[in-house]
Amino acid sequence: MGWYHCDLDKLPDDLSTKFVELGPDEETIKFLQQSEEKSDWIPTQIWHSIVKAFLGWFMTQTSINGTTKTRQDGVGKV
């Protein structure tokens, strides 16, 4: 998680003395690990590309993302 770093030398002294650098919590680390694993799933990436290309004719990118996210989470099932 080393990419989150604040260069305190670039902050005014009154701010840099009050700054407290925090790290990611357990839930965030789990999310990042799952995201990294899923990014390696080539068939899933191909499927998402095909679906987005098709739905792009009828929906905005934001709506497509919301629809696919809902389906992945199982939200909205009757």
Backbone as CSV, one residue per row, in Angstrom:
resi,resn,N_x,N_y,N_z,CA_x,CA_y,CA_z,C_x,C_y,C_z
1,MET,0.827,-1.192,0.000,0.000,0.000,0.000,0.868,1.252,0.000
2,GLY,2.029,1.158,-0.564,2.979,2.252,-0.506,2.684,3.420,-1.419
3,TRP,1.658,3.335,-2.269,1.406,4.438,-3.179,0.672,5.595,-2.510
4,TYR,0.163,5.401,-1.314,-0.476,6.490,-0.586,0.544,7.134,0.342
5,HIS,1.069,8.248,-0.081,2.078,8.921,0.727,1.945,10.425,0.512
6,CYS,2.026,11.157,1.579,1.951,12.613,1.506,3.342,13.189,1.759
7,ASP,3.799,14.030,0.850,5.090,14.697,1.020,4.870,15.912,1.916
8,LEU,5.167,15.748,3.188,4.902,16.802,4.168,5.740,18.047,3.927
9,ASP,6.839,17.915,3.198,7.670,19.084,2.883,6.936,20.084,1.995
10,LYS,5.911,19.613,1.288,5.165,20.492,0.387,3.975,21.160,1.073
11,LEU,3.744,20.820,2.325,2.652,21.430,3.085,3.187,22.550,3.967
12,PRO,2.347,23.543,4.242,2.754,24.579,5.199,3.003,23.945,6.571
13,ASP,3.891,24.546,7.342,4.264,23.992,8.650,3.067,23.770,9.566
14,ASP,2.113,24.709,9.556,0.964,24.563,10.452,0.109,23.344,10.091
15,LEU,0.102,22.955,8.820,-0.644,21.762,8.423,0.175,20.491,8.603
16,SER,1.436,20.546,8.245,2.258,19.330,8.306,2.423,18.818,9.736
17,THR,2.406,19.706,10.718,2.535,19.256,12.110,1.260,18.581,12.615
18,LYS,0.129,18.855,11.967,-1.145,18.275,12.382,-1.529,17.045,11.559
19,PHE,-0.799,16.810,10.478,-1.146,15.717,9.573,-0.824,14.362,10.198
20,VAL,-1.786,13.437,10.106,-1.588,12.073,10.594,-1.838,11.135,9.418
21,GLU,-0.797,10.452,8.988,-0.939,9.537,7.853,-1.504,8.206,8.342
22,LEU,-2.584,7.776,7.724,-3.242,6.528,8.089,-3.077,5.520,6.963
23,GLY,-3.298,4.283,7.266,-3.230,3.227,6.262,-4.614,2.677,5.985
24,PRO,-4.706,1.765,5.039,-6.009,1.178,4.705,-6.481,0.235,5.809
25,ASP,-7.791,0.152,5.972,-8.338,-0.772,6.955,-8.439,-2.174,6.346
26,GLU,-8.847,-3.129,7.159,-8.907,-4.526,6.726,-9.853,-4.720,5.545
27,GLU,-10.985,-4.047,5.581,-11.977,-4.176,4.516,-11.431,-3.644,3.190
28,THR,-10.701,-2.545,3.242,-10.114,-1.970,2.034,-9.055,-2.898,1.457
29,ILE,-8.232,-3.473,2.305,-7.205,-4.409,1.838,-7.856,-5.616,1.166
30,LYS,-8.920,-6.135,1.767,-9.641,-7.270,1.186,-10.221,-6.891,-0.176
31,PHE,-10.829,-5.705,-0.268,-11.393,-5.234,-1.530,-10.317,-5.140,-2.610
32,LEU,-9.169,-4.570,-2.270,-8.086,-4.423,-3.238,-7.558,-5.778,-3.702
33,GLN,-7.454,-6.725,-2.780,-6.993,-8.064,-3.147,-7.987,-8.754,-4.075
34,GLN,-9.282,-8.643,-3.771,-10.307,-9.246,-4.624,-10.332,-8.585,-5.998
35,SER,-10.161,-7.281,-6.029,-10.143,-6.564,-7.304,-8.971,-7.015,-8.162
36,GLU,-7.831,-7.205,-7.531,-6.648,-7.662,-8.263,-6.863,-9.068,-8.815
37,GLU,-7.460,-9.945,-8.019,-7.744,-11.304,-8.482,-8.708,-11.280,-9.663
38,LYS,-9.773,-10.494,-9.551,-10.777,-10.434,-10.613,-10.228,-9.823,-11.891
39,SER,-9.257,-8.943,-11.774,-8.704,-8.313,-12.973,-7.937,-9.318,-13.824
40,ASP,-7.575,-10.457,-13.250,-6.868,-11.503,-13.985,-7.814,-12.491,-14.666
41,TRP,-9.097,-12.364,-14.453,-10.058,-13.293,-15.035,-10.359,-12.881,-16.476
42,ILE,-9.609,-13.404,-17.417,-9.723,-13.024,-18.828,-11.128,-13.276,-19.384
43,PRO,-11.742,-14.453,-19.177,-13.100,-14.652,-19.716,-14.096,-13.606,-19.201
44,THR,-13.970,-13.234,-17.934,-14.862,-12.218,-17.371,-14.629,-10.872,-18.034
45,GLN,-13.373,-10.525,-18.263,-13.054,-9.250,-18.915,-13.605,-9.216,-20.340
46,ILE,-13.484,-10.337,-21.055,-14.016,-10.409,-22.425,-15.532,-10.263,-22.399
47,TRP,-16.189,-10.978,-21.483,-17.645,-10.897,-21.366,-18.092,-9.463,-21.070
48,HIS,-17.437,-8.808,-20.129,-17.798,-7.427,-19.790,-17.606,-6.503,-20.988
49,SER,-16.570,-6.712,-21.761,-16.334,-5.876,-22.944,-17.447,-6.050,-23.966
50,ILE,-17.867,-7.291,-24.186,-18.945,-7.558,-25.147,-20.254,-6.944,-24.666
51,VAL,-20.573,-7.162,-23.400,-21.824,-6.631,-22.842,-21.830,-5.109,-22.892
52,LYS,-20.710,-4.481,-22.513,-20.643,-3.016,-22.531,-20.775,-2.474,-23.949
53,ALA,-20.184,-3.162,-24.919,-20.297,-2.708,-26.309,-21.749,-2.780,-26.778
54,PHE,-22.441,-3.862,-26.434,-23.837,-4.011,-26.833,-24.739,-3.014,-26.113
55,LEU,-24.614,-2.945,-24.793,-25.480,-2.056,-24.018,-25.191,-0.586,-24.287
56,GLY,-23.997,-0.287,-24.767,-23.630,1.092,-25.073,-24.527,1.736,-26.118
57,TRP,-25.200,0.917,-26.907,-26.139,1.449,-27.899,-27.405,1.991,-27.236
58,PHE,-27.710,1.506,-26.041,-28.984,1.828,-25.403,-28.862,2.574,-24.077
59,MET,-27.683,2.494,-23.451,-27.528,3.023,-22.098,-26.245,3.835,-21.974
60,THR,-26.199,4.672,-20.958,-24.963,5.401,-20.665,-23.996,4.465,-19.939
61,GLN,-22.724,4.830,-19.922,-21.713,4.013,-19.241,-22.037,3.870,-17.751
62,THR,-22.529,4.941,-17.147,-22.878,4.893,-15.727,-23.999,3.893,-15.471
63,SER,-25.009,3.889,-16.323,-26.115,2.943,-16.171,-25.652,1.507,-16.378
64,ILE,-24.765,1.303,-17.341,-24.224,-0.037,-17.586,-23.467,-0.520,-16.356
65,ASN,-22.621,0.329,-15.822,-21.851,-0.052,-14.635,-22.768,-0.398,-13.471
66,GLY,-23.818,0.390,-13.269,-24.764,0.120,-12.194,-25.503,-1.183,-12.401
67,THR,-25.876,-1.465,-13.636,-26.597,-2.698,-13.950,-25.712,-3.914,-13.740
68,THR,-24.494,-3.870,-14.241,-23.605,-5.026,-14.085,-23.199,-5.205,-12.633
69,LYS,-23.010,-4.126,-11.902,-22.658,-4.214,-10.476,-23.800,-4.859,-9.698
70,THR,-25.030,-4.483,-10.008,-26.198,-5.044,-9.334,-26.288,-6.542,-9.586
71,ARG,-26.046,-6.953,-10.810,-26.103,-8.374,-11.156,-24.995,-9.161,-10.448
72,GLN,-23.802,-8.599,-10.368,-22.682,-9.292,-9.732,-22.924,-9.490,-8.243
73,ASP,-23.528,-8.520,-7.600,-23.761,-8.586,-6.157,-24.992,-9.411,-5.798
74,GLY,-25.808,-9.715,-6.798,-27.035,-10.431,-6.515,-28.121,-9.527,-5.980
75,VAL,-27.912,-8.228,-6.048,-28.896,-7.267,-5.574,-29.998,-7.162,-6.615
76,GLY,-31.196,-6.999,-6.173,-32.295,-6.806,-7.097,-32.938,-8.104,-7.552
77,LYS,-32.493,-9.234,-7.019,-33.116,-10.500,-7.374,-34.459,-10.600,-6.675
78,VAL,-35.408,-11.192,-7.363,-36.752,-11.350,-6.802,-36.865,-12.689,-6.134
